[in-house]
Amino acid sequence: MYWIESLYDADGDVLAEGSCGAPGETTVITEQPEELGVKTNAVPSVMLGEPAHDVATVTGTVPDGARLVFES
């Protein structure tokens, strides 16, 4: 995307104006990362003494350093 800067004086007269595509007036737009989603499928109930389990499905862009932790 390109934009052009314009500098006006107090009366609204143009003092200076850039040019389209000037190096300092270029904005690079990148694709937005896919939204992060986490879905878990925990066992809804467990008999005393029986094992329980959970599965997490993670979709989207996961940030560097992110962690997924299961706690009982």
N, C-alpha and C positions, 0 to 999 in steps of 0.2 A: 504494500500500500504506500502511496506517495502522498505527501502533503506539501503545501507551500506556506512558508512563514511570511507574515507581513507585519511591519512595524509602523504604527501610526503616531502622529503627534497629538497633542491635546485637542486640536481642532478637527481631527479625523483625517488629516491629509497623510497619504502614504509617504513614509520616510525611506523605507527600504523594503524590498520584496525578494524572496529567494526564487529558485527555479525548480520546476518539477523534476524529481529524481536526484536532486543534489545529495551527496553522501550523508550530510548531517540531517537530511529531511526524508529519510527512508525508514519505514517501519516494517519489520519482518513479522508476519503473523504465522504462527505454527499451529498445527492441528491440536485441538484440545485433547488432553489425555482422556481415555475412556474412564467413566466414573467407577470408583472402587465399590465393589459389593461383596458382602460376606453373608453366606447363608449356612446355618448349621442344621443338622438333622439328628439331634440328641434323642436317645431312647427316652420315651416319655415316662416310663416307670420301670422300676427294677425291684425284684424280690430281694430281701435281705440276704446277703452272701453271694448273690449273682453278680456277674460283671456288667458294667455299664459301658457304653461307648458313644462317641459323637464323631461326626464327620463334618468338616467345614469345606465349603466350596467358595473359593475366592475368584472373583472376576474383575477385570479392569486393570488399570495401571497401579501397581503396588509401589509406594514410595520407598526409596532406599532406606534401609534400616528398620523397616516395619517388621512387627512380630505378631504372631497369632499364638495365644496361650490358652490352654484349657486348664481350668482349676476345679477341684472338687470342693 
